[in-house]
Amino acid sequence: MSTAQTVLLGAIAGSTIFLGLPLGRMRSTGRSLRCFLNGLSAGILVFLLFDILEHAVEPLDEAVKEAAWGHLAGVAALFVGGFAIGLLGLLYVGKLTRRPAKVSPGPGAMAVAETLEVRSQALRVGMSIAVGIGLHNFSEGLAIGQAAHADEISLAVLLVVGFALHNATEGFGIVGPLAAAGERASWRWLALAGAIGGGPTFLGTIIGTRFTSEFVFVAFLALAAGAILYVVGELLAAGRRMSWEITLWGILAGFLAGLATELIVVAAGA
């Protein structure tokens, strides 16, 4: 498989994230549906978190089995550091970029300010989800590129199919908080979120065809895990404010959607 063909496969796998993003253009719907979509987003991310941690911990397990203590120390340091940066980085970036809503004084000004803050927060959370997914998708791109570089063509194609399915559900995960807050994102915002979330698959594929690094793989997975855990906390907090019961149903649906795409990949032999 040529480099151009491999890169094309990576682009296809990353681009399916755009399939779910138009949901962010939905006009304000009923509170129950908005709450369910928020939970759906959280459920998809919870499954993604489990999937990421499973792959990120594998190199640590192998190092322990082989008693490669020096290698273990290096990989563990990257895992812990990456997870901490991903988890706490979004917190402090959010504090630095948060600006109070400016509204003209008068009757109802406080309610308007609160509404604007909720919608602004939804946009920040949605973009944070895109960042976390992008970090994860970079590692997926590495896997595609490395499989193609090793002439494991059938594996590379199966990885593309599987990751494309995953990314299709991840688009819903990004815009879930927007739907919950009644925020109708602009096409420009959706395009940027899609590029941040899906573009790294393309970039990772290019790099994966050039070299293989377990350290880079673990670092990006750990960053993604930390970022996604932070965002899940934000989504669950919003769900509790609206309806915990409906949120849990949404989480269940989102988790099962993620599981279904994973099982399809496994059934295909990837």
Backbone as CSV, one residue per row, in Angstrom:
resi,resn,N_x,N_y,N_z,CA_x,CA_y,CA_z,C_x,C_y,C_z
1,MET,0.849,-1.193,0.000,0.000,0.000,0.000,0.884,1.243,0.000
2,SER,0.626,2.175,-0.922,1.429,3.388,-0.999,1.093,4.332,0.152
3,THR,1.999,5.288,0.372,1.764,6.277,1.432,0.506,7.085,1.155
4,ALA,0.298,7.437,-0.115,-0.894,8.217,-0.480,-2.176,7.455,-0.165
5,GLN,-2.192,6.166,-0.465,-3.373,5.349,-0.175,-3.602,5.241,1.336
6,THR,-2.515,5.087,2.078,-2.629,4.999,3.538,-3.184,6.285,4.121
7,VAL,-2.657,7.406,3.647,-3.125,8.711,4.134,-4.600,8.916,3.791
8,LEU,-5.006,8.460,2.602,-6.413,8.570,2.212,-7.303,7.779,3.166
9,LEU,-6.859,6.587,3.545,-7.627,5.776,4.492,-7.751,6.499,5.835
10,GLY,-6.652,7.121,6.276,-6.705,7.876,7.527,-7.679,9.028,7.456
11,ALA,-7.715,9.703,6.302,-8.643,10.823,6.114,-10.086,10.347,6.154
12,ILE,-10.347,9.191,5.549,-11.706,8.632,5.555,-12.135,8.296,6.982
13,ALA,-11.228,7.662,7.741,-11.554,7.280,9.119,-11.852,8.491,9.977
14,GLY,-11.126,9.587,9.767,-11.342,10.782,10.580,-12.546,11.601,10.165
15,SER,-12.882,11.559,8.881,-13.944,12.440,8.367,-15.342,12.024,8.805
16,THR,-15.535,10.776,9.216,-16.889,10.346,9.590,-17.389,11.032,10.852
17,ILE,-16.499,11.714,11.562,-16.935,12.444,12.753,-17.930,13.551,12.368
18,PHE,-17.844,14.016,11.119,-18.732,15.083,10.651,-20.172,14.608,10.489
19,LEU,-20.397,13.296,10.458,-21.752,12.780,10.260,-22.676,13.149,11.414
20,GLY,-22.145,13.170,12.626,-22.984,13.474,13.782,-23.036,14.944,14.147
21,LEU,-22.132,15.749,13.589,-22.044,17.158,13.986,-23.251,18.015,13.607
22,PRO,-23.944,17.760,12.496,-25.108,18.600,12.167,-26.182,18.607,13.247
23,LEU,-26.151,17.632,14.165,-27.095,17.658,15.284,-26.946,18.951,16.081
24,GLY,-25.742,19.535,16.024,-25.504,20.794,16.731,-26.248,21.970,16.141
25,ARG,-26.895,21.788,14.992,-27.686,22.847,14.371,-29.165,22.719,14.712
26,MET,-29.495,21.717,15.531,-30.890,21.554,15.940,-31.376,22.775,16.701
27,ARG,-32.589,23.170,16.437,-33.175,24.249,17.228,-33.604,23.692,18.583
28,SER,-33.798,24.579,19.526,-34.117,24.179,20.893,-35.296,23.213,20.926
29,THR,-35.112,22.094,21.609,-36.148,21.075,21.711,-36.632,20.987,23.156
30,GLY,-37.473,20.015,23.440,-37.987,19.834,24.782,-36.879,19.517,25.776
31,ARG,-37.120,19.832,27.022,-36.126,19.632,28.070,-35.727,18.157,28.194
32,SER,-36.686,17.255,28.081,-36.383,15.826,28.223,-35.437,15.345,27.132
33,LEU,-35.694,15.763,25.883,-34.830,15.352,24.781,-33.436,15.945,24.940
34,ARG,-33.373,17.210,25.357,-32.072,17.840,25.555,-31.283,17.126,26.645
35,CYS,-31.963,16.720,27.691,-31.310,15.994,28.779,-30.823,14.632,28.292
36,PHE,-31.634,13.962,27.484,-31.257,12.647,26.960,-30.023,12.767,26.063
37,LEU,-29.976,13.794,25.215,-28.833,13.978,24.326,-27.564,14.264,25.117
38,ASN,-27.696,14.995,26.206,-26.552,15.245,27.084,-26.034,13.927,27.665
39,GLY,-26.974,13.068,28.113,-26.593,11.767,28.639,-26.007,10.874,27.567
40,LEU,-26.561,10.947,26.354,-26.043,10.165,25.229,-24.582,10.508,24.965
41,SER,-24.284,11.792,24.991,-22.910,12.240,24.803,-21.997,11.677,25.884
42,ALA,-22.463,11.734,27.131,-21.672,11.212,28.242,-21.453,9.716,28.107
43,GLY,-22.477,8.983,27.694,-22.359,7.533,27.540,-21.339,7.142,26.493
44,ILE,-21.339,7.850,25.363,-20.356,7.586,24.311,-18.946,7.817,24.843
45,LEU,-18.776,8.900,25.601,-17.454,9.230,26.124,-17.016,8.266,27.223
46,VAL,-17.963,7.773,28.019,-17.614,6.790,29.056,-17.071,5.525,28.406
47,PHE,-17.741,5.063,27.354,-17.232,3.873,26.663,-15.861,4.154,26.057
48,LEU,-15.710,5.333,25.459,-14.438,5.706,24.856,-13.329,5.740,25.910
49,LEU,-13.667,6.217,27.109,-12.681,6.264,28.198,-12.207,4.867,28.567
50,PHE,-13.137,3.927,28.697,-12.766,2.540,28.990,-11.854,1.990,27.897
51,ASP,-12.215,2.250,26.655,-11.459,1.738,25.516,-10.042,2.315,25.500
52,ILE,-9.923,3.613,25.774,-8.621,4.275,25.785,-7.731,3.709,26.890
53,LEU,-8.282,3.605,28.091,-7.486,3.125,29.222,-7.023,1.690,29.016
54,GLU,-7.878,0.885,28.388,-7.488,-0.504,28.124,-6.230,-0.560,27.268
55,HIS,-6.177,0.254,26.215,-5.022,0.247,25.322,-3.822,0.965,25.932
56,ALA,-4.073,1.995,26.727,-2.966,2.752,27.315,-2.230,1.954,28.379
57,VAL,-2.940,1.076,29.089,-2.332,0.315,30.186,-1.589,-0.925,29.670
58,GLU,-1.899,-1.378,28.455,-1.260,-2.583,27.910,0.267,-2.523,27.944
59,PRO,0.900,-1.408,27.493,2.369,-1.357,27.543,2.919,-1.446,28.964
60,LEU,2.197,-0.916,29.954,2.638,-1.024,31.336,2.569,-2.468,31.808
61,ASP,1.489,-3.153,31.452,1.352,-4.564,31.822,2.480,-5.403,31.219
62,GLU,2.782,-5.138,29.946,3.841,-5.899,29.268,5.194,-5.652,29.912
63,ALA,5.452,-4.411,30.303,6.730,-4.084,30.936,6.872,-4.797,32.273
64,VAL,5.760,-4.909,33.025,5.798,-5.612,34.309,6.039,-7.101,34.086
65,LYS,5.359,-7.696,33.110,5.530,-9.123,32.826,6.955,-9.460,32.415
66,GLU,7.583,-8.534,31.676,8.933,-8.776,31.193,9.998,-8.278,32.171
67,ALA,9.555,-7.730,33.310,10.467,-7.181,34.327,11.393,-6.114,33.726
68,ALA,10.871,-5.353,32.775,11.643,-4.276,32.155,11.387,-2.992,32.943
69,TRP,12.050,-2.884,34.079,11.712,-1.824,35.037,12.060,-0.432,34.517
70,GLY,13.161,-0.320,33.793,13.514,0.984,33.236,12.483,1.454,32.225
71,HIS,12.074,0.535,31.360,11.044,0.845,30.359,9.728,1.173,31.048
72,LEU,9.399,0.422,32.097,8.164,0.663,32.845,8.154,2.060,33.443
73,ALA,9.294,2.473,34.008,9.365,3.804,34.624,9.099,4.897,33.592
74,GLY,9.672,4.741,32.397,9.470,5.748,31.361,8.037,5.809,30.876
75,VAL,7.450,4.637,30.610,6.074,4.588,30.119,5.104,5.065,31.204
76,ALA,5.341,4.659,32.453,4.458,5.056,33.554,4.506,6.563,33.772
77,ALA,5.704,7.157,33.643,5.830,8.608,33.816,5.026,9.343,32.744
78,LEU,5.086,8.857,31.514,4.316,9.469,30.437,2.819,9.299,30.665
79,PHE,2.433,8.119,31.140,1.016,7.850,31.377,0.465,8.783,32.466
80,VAL,1.160,8.855,33.589,0.701,9.688,34.705,0.722,11.163,34.315
81,GLY,1.828,11.607,33.700,1.928,13.007,33.294,0.890,13.386,32.267
82,GLY,0.704,12.525,31.265,-0.286,12.812,30.232,-1.697,12.864,30.791
83,PHE,-2.025,11.927,31.670,-3.359,11.888,32.269,-3.610,13.147,33.096
84,ALA,-2.599,13.556,33.879,-2.746,14.744,34.722,-2.922,16.007,33.880
85,ILE,-2.133,16.119,32.809,-2.242,17.295,31.938,-3.600,17.327,31.240
86,GLY,-4.042,16.177,30.755,-5.335,16.126,30.091,-6.486,16.464,31.018
87,LEU,-6.414,15.971,32.261,-7.493,16.193,33.224,-7.500,17.613,33.770
88,LEU,-6.336,18.090,34.238,-6.265,19.398,34.890,-6.067,20.533,33.895
89,GLY,-5.498,20.206,32.720,-5.261,21.250,31.733,-6.542,21.920,31.286
90,LEU,-7.571,21.136,31.016,-8.847,21.713,30.582,-9.479,22.566,31.683
91,LEU,-9.279,22.153,32.929,-9.823,22.928,34.047,-9.233,24.329,34.071
92,TYR,-7.900,24.423,34.006,-7.246,25.726,34.126,-7.361,26.551,32.850
93,VAL,-7.390,25.900,31.708,-7.629,26.635,30.472,-9.025,27.250,30.492
94,GLY,-10.000,26.491,31.002,-11.362,27.005,31.117,-11.444,28.219,32.035
95,LYS,-10.680,28.183,33.136,-10.682,29.319,34.061,-10.066,30.560,33.423
96,LEU,-9.021,30.349,32.625,-8.345,31.479,32.005,-9.169,32.105,30.893
97,THR,-9.925,31.284,30.168,-10.672,31.785,29.013,-12.095,32.200,29.342
98,ARG,-12.584,31.858,30.543,-13.961,32.187,30.890,-14.109,33.684,31.094
99,ARG,-15.093,34.250,30.461,-15.389,35.685,30.588,-16.837,35.867,31.008
100,PRO,-17.113,36.772,31.942,-18.504,37.002,32.338,-19.312,37.575,31.182
101,ALA,-20.562,37.127,31.077,-21.433,37.613,30.000,-21.766,39.082,30.213
102,LYS,-21.704,39.877,29.135,-21.994,41.303,29.217,-23.405,41.563,28.701
103,VAL,-24.251,42.068,29.578,-25.617,42.414,29.180,-25.947,43.787,29.726
104,SER,-26.866,44.455,29.064,-27.274,45.780,29.519,-28.101,45.655,30.792
105,PRO,-27.888,46.551,31.774,-28.666,46.489,33.006,-30.133,46.761,32.734
106,GLY,-30.982,46.125,33.519,-32.410,46.324,33.356,-33.169,45.104,33.814
107,PRO,-34.492,45.122,33.724,-35.314,43.979,34.135,-34.936,42.712,33.355
108,GLY,-34.745,41.652,34.087,-34.425,40.381,33.444,-32.977,40.233,33.036
109,ALA,-32.130,41.210,33.373,-30.730,41.154,32.943,-30.014,39.945,33.531
110,MET,-30.319,39.608,34.792,-29.658,38.475,35.443,-30.006,37.167,34.739
111,ALA,-31.275,37.004,34.373,-31.699,35.782,33.685,-31.028,35.670,32.326
112,VAL,-30.908,36.792,31.619,-30.251,36.796,30.317,-28.781,36.413,30.471
113,ALA,-28.130,36.983,31.496,-26.718,36.694,31.733,-26.505,35.210,32.031
114,GLU,-27.403,34.635,32.828,-27.287,33.217,33.169,-27.467,32.337,31.928
115,THR,-28.419,32.713,31.072,-28.655,31.947,29.841,-27.441,32.001,28.926
116,LEU,-26.873,33.201,28.781,-25.686,33.355,27.941,-24.515,32.552,28.489
117,GLU,-24.380,32.521,29.820,-23.280,31.772,30.443,-23.447,30.273,30.220
118,VAL,-24.682,29.775,30.332,-24.945,28.351,30.104,-24.590,27.970,28.672
119,ARG,-24.984,28.803,27.719,-24.708,28.501,26.311,-23.215,28.619,26.004
120,SER,-22.560,29.605,26.599,-21.126,29.741,26.414,-20.386,28.547,26.988
121,GLN,-20.842,28.082,28.156,-20.247,26.902,28.775,-20.441,25.665,27.903
122,ALA,-21.602,25.558,27.270,-21.863,24.415,26.395,-20.895,24.389,25.223
123,LEU,-20.605,25.551,24.659,-19.657,25.630,23.548,-18.255,25.249,24.009
124,ARG,-17.876,25.683,25.220,-16.549,25.331,25.754,-16.449,23.835,25.997
125,VAL,-17.496,23.263,26.571,-17.470,21.818,26.845,-17.423,21.038,25.541
126,GLY,-18.229,21.453,24.556,-18.234,20.773,23.269,-16.858,20.797,22.611
127,MET,-16.191,21.945,22.660,-14.856,22.028,22.066,-13.849,21.222,22.874
128,SER,-14.026,21.162,24.196,-13.146,20.334,25.033,-13.293,18.860,24.667
129,ILE,-14.526,18.447,24.386,-14.759,17.068,23.949,-14.025,16.816,22.631
130,ALA,-14.099,17.785,21.719,-13.416,17.638,20.431,-11.907,17.478,20.636
131,VAL,-11.344,18.230,21.579,-9.907,18.129,21.871,-9.566,16.740,22.403
132,GLY,-10.360,16.258,23.366,-10.106,14.936,23.937,-10.224,13.840,22.888
133,ILE,-11.242,13.931,22.052,-11.432,12.935,20.998,-10.298,13.026,19.975
134,GLY,-9.859,14.248,19.684,-8.763,14.424,18.742,-7.479,13.771,19.226
135,LEU,-7.181,13.901,20.511,-5.994,13.260,21.078,-6.087,11.742,20.940
136,HIS,-7.273,11.223,21.199,-7.486,9.784,21.053,-7.366,9.354,19.595
137,ASN,-7.952,10.141,18.700,-7.934,9.780,17.290,-6.533,9.859,16.689
138,PHE,-5.671,10.680,17.284,-4.278,10.700,16.822,-3.632,9.331,17.023
139,SER,-3.899,8.712,18.170,-3.346,7.380,18.427,-3.962,6.343,17.482
140,GLU,-5.231,6.530,17.130,-5.851,5.623,16.162,-5.192,5.767,14.792
141,GLY,-4.885,6.999,14.407,-4.187,7.223,13.152,-2.807,6.572,13.152
142,LEU,-2.121,6.643,14.293,-0.822,5.979,14.410,-0.963,4.484,14.138
143,ALA,-2.028,3.878,14.682,-2.245,2.438,14.504,-2.480,2.107,13.033
144,ILE,-3.258,2.945,12.333,-3.512,2.719,10.909,-2.210,2.819,10.116
145,GLY,-1.455,3.878,10.362,-0.201,4.088,9.637,0.808,2.994,9.891
146,GLN,0.906,2.554,11.141,1.872,1.511,11.475,1.498,0.176,10.848
147,ALA,0.194,-0.140,10.801,-0.247,-1.389,10.176,0.063,-1.380,8.686
148,ALA,-0.187,-0.249,8.034,0.096,-0.144,6.601,1.600,-0.197,6.339
149,HIS,2.377,0.464,7.200,3.831,0.482,7.041,4.416,-0.920,7.166
150,ALA,3.778,-1.762,7.985,4.234,-3.146,8.173,3.647,-4.084,7.121
151,ASP,2.984,-3.513,6.087,2.367,-4.284,5.003,1.244,-5.202,5.484
152,GLU,0.632,-4.851,6.628,-0.526,-5.602,7.117,-1.779,-4.904,6.563
153,ILE,-1.978,-5.058,5.270,-3.005,-4.289,4.567,-4.409,-4.590,5.078
154,SER,-4.717,-5.865,5.267,-6.064,-6.217,5.716,-6.348,-5.626,7.094
155,LEU,-5.339,-5.634,7.971,-5.520,-5.055,9.297,-5.740,-3.554,9.194
156,ALA,-4.972,-2.894,8.337,-5.116,-1.444,8.176,-6.523,-1.080,7.710
157,VAL,-7.045,-1.838,6.737,-8.393,-1.567,6.218,-9.444,-1.805,7.301
158,LEU,-9.294,-2.874,8.068,-10.241,-3.162,9.143,-10.199,-2.073,10.211
159,LEU,-8.997,-1.583,10.511,-8.872,-0.494,11.481,-9.590,0.755,10.985
160,VAL,-9.459,1.039,9.698,-10.130,2.209,9.125,-11.646,2.075,9.264
161,VAL,-12.181,0.907,8.935,-13.625,0.670,9.048,-14.085,0.836,10.498
162,GLY,-13.343,0.230,11.416,-13.723,0.304,12.824,-13.641,1.704,13.378
163,PHE,-12.537,2.404,13.085,-12.379,3.759,13.599,-13.380,4.718,12.956
164,ALA,-13.739,4.464,11.700,-14.746,5.296,11.042,-16.098,5.163,11.744
165,LEU,-16.438,3.946,12.145,-17.683,3.728,12.891,-17.639,4.447,14.238
166,HIS,-16.516,4.319,14.940,-16.366,5.000,16.223,-16.520,6.509,16.059
167,ASN,-15.842,7.055,15.061,-15.868,8.503,14.870,-17.258,9.013,14.521
168,ALA,-18.049,8.193,13.850,-19.415,8.610,13.517,-20.219,8.865,14.788
169,THR,-20.034,8.035,15.820,-20.746,8.256,17.085,-20.119,9.406,17.874
170,GLU,-18.819,9.623,17.703,-18.138,10.678,18.461,-18.629,12.067,18.076
171,GLY,-19.099,12.222,16.834,-19.666,13.504,16.431,-20.857,13.874,17.288
172,PHE,-21.705,12.878,17.593,-22.840,13.123,18.499,-22.332,13.514,19.886
173,GLY,-21.229,12.896,20.301,-20.674,13.203,21.619,-20.260,14.654,21.746
174,ILE,-19.742,15.235,20.668,-19.279,16.621,20.708,-20.435,17.602,20.867
175,VAL,-21.519,17.375,20.148,-22.612,18.356,20.132,-23.687,18.066,21.179
176,GLY,-23.560,16.978,21.921,-24.538,16.677,22.959,-24.746,17.815,23.954
177,PRO,-23.663,18.393,24.497,-23.831,19.496,25.452,-24.515,20.713,24.850
178,LEU,-24.318,20.946,23.537,-24.956,22.085,22.885,-26.467,21.878,22.819
179,ALA,-26.864,20.670,22.439,-28.293,20.368,22.380,-28.920,20.488,23.763
180,ALA,-28.189,20.052,24.789,-28.716,20.114,26.151,-28.924,21.550,26.621
181,ALA,-28.051,22.456,26.170,-28.147,23.857,26.591,-29.017,24.691,25.662
182,GLY,-29.539,24.073,24.601,-30.345,24.831,23.654,-29.520,25.757,22.797
183,GLU,-28.228,25.468,22.652,-27.324,26.301,21.852,-27.239,25.761,20.427
184,ARG,-27.473,26.616,19.461,-27.416,26.223,18.045,-26.079,26.700,17.487
185,ALA,-25.140,25.760,17.304,-23.792,26.113,16.876,-23.776,26.591,15.435
186,SER,-22.820,27.462,15.130,-22.643,27.916,13.751,-21.934,26.823,12.954
187,TRP,-22.081,26.893,11.635,-21.390,25.928,10.780,-19.880,26.067,10.935
188,ARG,-19.422,27.271,11.175,-17.981,27.497,11.367,-17.492,26.777,12.616
189,TRP,-18.269,26.867,13.695,-17.889,26.197,14.948,-17.874,24.680,14.737
190,LEU,-18.873,24.164,14.052,-18.947,22.724,13.805,-17.786,22.253,12.934
191,ALA,-17.424,23.051,11.931,-16.299,22.680,11.073,-15.001,22.641,11.872
192,LEU,-14.825,23.626,12.764,-13.618,23.661,13.597,-13.582,22.472,14.550
193,ALA,-14.721,22.177,15.183,-14.792,21.040,16.099,-14.503,19.730,15.374
194,GLY,-15.028,19.591,14.145,-14.775,18.386,13.362,-13.313,18.247,12.984
195,ALA,-12.687,19.378,12.635,-11.268,19.347,12.270,-10.404,18.980,13.467
196,ILE,-10.746,19.515,14.648,-9.980,19.222,15.856,-10.185,17.774,16.287
197,GLY,-11.419,17.275,16.163,-11.715,15.913,16.591,-11.286,14.850,15.593
198,GLY,-11.501,15.101,14.303,-11.211,14.085,13.291,-9.880,14.256,12.584
199,GLY,-9.388,15.500,12.497,-8.138,15.770,11.796,-6.935,14.991,12.317
200,PRO,-6.793,14.824,13.636,-5.642,14.082,14.163,-5.544,12.636,13.671
201,THR,-6.669,12.037,13.266,-6.598,10.692,12.672,-5.755,10.736,11.410
202,PHE,-5.983,11.745,10.602,-5.222,11.953,9.370,-3.752,12.215,9.688
203,LEU,-3.502,13.101,10.647,-2.125,13.434,11.027,-1.401,12.222,11.609
204,GLY,-2.088,11.485,12.487,-1.489,10.300,13.086,-1.153,9.239,12.058
205,THR,-2.000,9.117,11.032,-1.734,8.139,9.972,-0.443,8.479,9.232
206,ILE,-0.256,9.765,8.929,0.967,10.193,8.237,2.202,9.869,9.077
207,ILE,2.144,10.217,10.373,3.288,9.968,11.249,3.507,8.470,11.435
208,GLY,2.418,7.705,11.514,2.520,6.268,11.718,3.202,5.541,10.577
209,THR,3.136,6.109,9.375,3.823,5.485,8.234,5.323,5.736,8.269
210,ARG,5.767,6.660,9.135,7.180,7.032,9.188,7.938,6.305,10.297
211,PHE,7.334,6.206,11.486,8.034,5.554,12.594,7.033,5.036,13.615
212,THR,7.521,4.153,14.491,6.701,3.558,15.538,7.271,3.948,16.897
213,SER,6.429,4.438,17.796,6.887,4.812,19.132,5.810,4.482,20.154
214,GLU,6.122,3.550,21.018,5.195,3.187,22.083,4.997,4.343,23.047
215,PHE,6.046,5.141,23.240,5.966,6.269,24.167,4.989,7.328,23.661
216,VAL,5.040,7.636,22.359,4.106,8.605,21.783,2.680,8.076,21.881
217,PHE,2.510,6.796,21.603,1.198,6.158,21.652,0.581,6.293,23.048
218,VAL,1.356,5.940,24.077,0.863,6.005,25.460,0.589,7.442,25.875
219,ALA,1.478,8.364,25.490,1.324,9.760,25.888,0.011,10.346,25.381
220,PHE,-0.302,10.096,24.120,-1.527,10.674,23.549,-2.782,9.993,24.097
221,LEU,-2.704,8.689,24.352,-3.848,8.017,24.959,-4.106,8.548,26.365
222,ALA,-3.037,8.774,27.133,-3.189,9.283,28.498,-3.765,10.700,28.487
223,LEU,-3.276,11.537,27.579,-3.830,12.884,27.443,-5.316,12.827,27.126
224,ALA,-5.677,11.948,26.201,-7.082,11.807,25.804,-7.931,11.328,26.973
225,ALA,-7.420,10.356,27.736,-8.182,9.812,28.870,-8.456,10.892,29.911
226,GLY,-7.437,11.682,30.227,-7.625,12.750,31.209,-8.624,13.790,30.743
227,ALA,-8.515,14.197,29.479,-9.424,15.212,28.942,-10.861,14.707,28.911
228,ILE,-11.041,13.471,28.502,-12.395,12.922,28.412,-13.006,12.730,29.794
229,LEU,-12.196,12.326,30.780,-12.727,12.196,32.138,-13.217,13.537,32.661
230,TYR,-12.476,14.597,32.380,-12.895,15.942,32.804,-14.247,16.301,32.183
231,VAL,-14.380,16.056,30.892,-15.609,16.420,30.189,-16.796,15.593,30.672
232,VAL,-16.568,14.308,30.946,-17.646,13.456,31.461,-18.184,14.024,32.769
233,GLY,-17.284,14.511,33.620,-17.714,15.133,34.876,-18.611,16.333,34.625
234,GLU,-18.257,17.153,33.633,-19.074,18.318,33.288,-20.465,17.902,32.795
235,LEU,-20.502,16.870,31.964,-21.776,16.413,31.413,-22.676,15.820,32.493
236,LEU,-22.084,15.055,33.407,-22.884,14.458,34.481,-23.439,15.528,35.417
237,ALA,-22.642,16.562,35.664,-23.127,17.654,36.514,-24.328,18.345,35.866
238,ALA,-24.240,18.577,34.553,-25.363,19.186,33.832,-26.575,18.264,33.843
239,GLY,-26.355,16.969,33.706,-27.454,16.009,33.718,-28.185,15.968,35.041
240,ARG,-27.449,16.069,36.132,-28.082,16.082,37.463,-28.972,17.310,37.640
241,ARG,-28.552,18.430,37.063,-29.364,19.642,37.186,-30.672,19.525,36.415
242,MET,-30.659,18.784,35.320,-31.864,18.674,34.489,-32.751,17.513,34.935
243,SER,-32.254,16.293,34.808,-32.997,15.105,35.241,-32.023,13.944,35.277
244,TRP,-31.743,13.434,36.469,-30.781,12.347,36.608,-31.316,11.068,35.974
245,GLU,-32.616,10.844,36.063,-33.200,9.630,35.488,-33.035,9.601,33.971
246,ILE,-33.406,10.692,33.307,-33.286,10.746,31.851,-31.812,10.702,31.432
247,THR,-30.969,11.354,32.219,-29.534,11.336,31.934,-28.992,9.914,31.936
248,LEU,-29.387,9.110,32.920,-28.904,7.733,33.006,-29.364,6.902,31.811
249,TRP,-30.591,7.142,31.349,-31.057,6.441,30.152,-30.215,6.842,28.938
250,GLY,-29.875,8.119,28.864,-29.026,8.583,27.777,-27.633,7.982,27.848
251,ILE,-27.075,7.896,29.059,-25.754,7.285,29.243,-25.771,5.834,28.784
252,LEU,-26.833,5.125,29.160,-26.957,3.723,28.748,-26.980,3.604,27.228
253,ALA,-27.778,4.445,26.575,-27.882,4.391,25.111,-26.543,4.725,24.460
254,GLY,-25.857,5.741,24.973,-24.569,6.125,24.407,-23.515,5.051,24.593
255,PHE,-23.491,4.452,25.782,-22.515,3.389,26.065,-22.746,2.193,25.145
256,LEU,-24.014,1.817,24.956,-24.336,0.689,24.092,-24.005,0.983,22.630
257,ALA,-24.154,2.240,22.214,-23.796,2.615,20.843,-22.294,2.435,20.628
258,GLY,-21.500,2.878,21.609,-20.058,2.695,21.521,-19.676,1.229,21.526
259,LEU,-20.332,0.445,22.374,-20.057,-0.988,22.461,-20.401,-1.690,21.147
260,ALA,-21.499,-1.281,20.517,-21.922,-1.909,19.267,-20.869,-1.723,18.179
261,THR,-20.327,-0.502,18.061,-19.301,-0.268,17.038,-18.042,-1.078,17.348
262,GLU,-17.710,-1.219,18.616,-16.537,-2.019,18.998,-16.728,-3.477,18.621
263,LEU,-17.905,-4.014,18.879,-18.172,-5.419,18.567,-18.152,-5.692,17.071
264,ILE,-18.587,-4.708,16.291,-18.531,-4.862,14.832,-17.080,-5.012,14.379
265,VAL,-16.203,-4.197,14.971,-14.779,-4.266,14.623,-14.202,-5.625,15.012
266,VAL,-14.549,-6.096,16.209,-14.050,-7.382,16.696,-14.558,-8.522,15.804
267,ALA,-15.842,-8.445,15.430,-16.427,-9.479,14.585,-15.744,-9.545,13.222
268,ALA,-15.252,-8.385,12.776,-14.570,-8.333,11.478,-13.153,-8.905,11.560
269,GLY,-12.675,-9.114,12.788,-11.358,-9.721,12.961,-10.238,-8.759,13.226
270,ALA,-10.560,-7.468,13.469,-9.505,-6.480,13.732,-9.007,-6.600,15.155
